[in-house]
């Protein structure tokens, strides 16, 4: 099963994965809105950094779930 197929399956069946994915997408939208501004204040820069770190943590957790799911499928 391809990574995309596993991801789609998890999105449909795994509540935690879906929640993480939705939050990751929300962070992406916030970040796009923030960096789309013509000028960023120091607070905006700090907020963008915070969002990027949180988004990365979400992605790491989703990847962990994907790997775990793939290992279970192999067994």
Buried (B, 14 or more C-beta within 10 A) or exposed (E): EEEEEBBEBBBEEBEEBEEBBEBBEEBEEBBEEBEEEEEBEEEEEEBBEEBEEBBEEBBEBBEEBBEEBEEEEEE
